[in-house]
Amino acid sequence: MTETAWAFISAGVGAIGAAFSGAFGISIIAKASVESIARQPEASADIRGVMIITAAMIEGVALIALVICFLLALK
């Protein structure tokens, strides 16, 4: 295999890993926030705000990982 083929393979594997890890992290946050809101409905606004901020941070990390994968693919 050529160097370019390995770059494409590694970029694809990295993109899959970034997408799955981002989705897994956000699903854990959603699960925890729903459980927390079910226990304390009066704190739902605070819990929702923290959940959105944390989900945005996870999406940012996943997006950076995807950009790195695309840079590897364009090597």
Helices and strands as residue ranges (DSSP letters): H 3-39, G 41-43, H 44-73
